[in-house]
Amino acid sequence: MTPPQNLLHPATFATAPPSGLDAPDVARIMAIGTAVPPTSYTQRELLDIFGIEDPRIRSVFLNSAIDRRYLTLPPEDSDGGRIMEVQGELLAKHKAQGIDMGIRAVQECLKRAGADLDDIGYLCCVTSTGFLTPGLSALLIKELGMDPSCSRLDVVGMGCNAGLNALNAVAGWARAHPGRLAVMVCDESCSAAYVFDGTMRTSVVNSLFGDGAAAVAVMAGDDGEPGPRILKFASHIITDAVDAMRYEWDSAQDRFSFYLDPQVPYVVGANAETVIDRLLAGTGLRRSDIAHWLVHSGGKKVIDSVMVNLGLTRHDVRHTTGVLRDYGNLSSGSFLFSYERLLDEGVADPGEYCVLMTMGPGSTIETALVRW
């Protein structure tokens, strides 16, 4: 007797995916491009540059599972020290570096997609490392010389999870405009959001984040194109932990400052199953059927907690840990750097499923299911 469709192993879905997961208007990720600043530093180099001798802070830096990060440090003074930038200078850094990295990421993405600037019908820019009006979308359209009638969206201040929130909106636009190209840029200049006050709270943040931008091209309505199909999204807000991650004004330092509760990794991990179960509900898929996992590089403890709660292996999160090691936490663009590594590895076969997962303030967990 033939078993019901929802009991078939997904290997049989190479030609017949589960009902509802292969709609004709589904959007695809066509290409990706990334960019970072020209300067990078090891954790030990950063400790030496800022003259940090406190053994507790040094331990945080050196046991972070991060080898190197791309950063734009404050300028040097006459004695070789670093001049602490005021908020206006940090905002100027966010703008200048965001435009530079954003331009390069978009150009690389279009090159890989075989597309031109004139092909872009929708541009979405994501950032949490500065506030600009007009936003990065308008600035990039101007600097790139794009069509000024291009539709656009700025997603500002959502945090590390925002890349998937924005991808949901971008995929929706693409489905409503089949054959038109939409581009999302996650553009984070974390060097423009640092506070140096010598406390353990700010030191944990300072040991973690790096600068980088990632752009993805998305299109619906052309099944002949390569790239994974974006099938479904699922979200979960942990309302009891709404203050666990927050970016707020620090009156003592006269600038914005990021707060990260030490319990965040365990809270996120404890809720990971809830959102993954919601993502896979109705698909006929089980967690063991997912061939690839691209989890936000939120930090060593975050990754370990998600691994334990979802039963993932070190191999499953190899790109997540690799991006953390080589770039640090890139905020909203981290999962896209992992996605680029998965593509470069060339191991994703037609019919295989992949889960994308990001975490951030709220506290929130965002997920997406894609299929090659």
Disulfide bonds with the S-S distance in Angstrom:
none
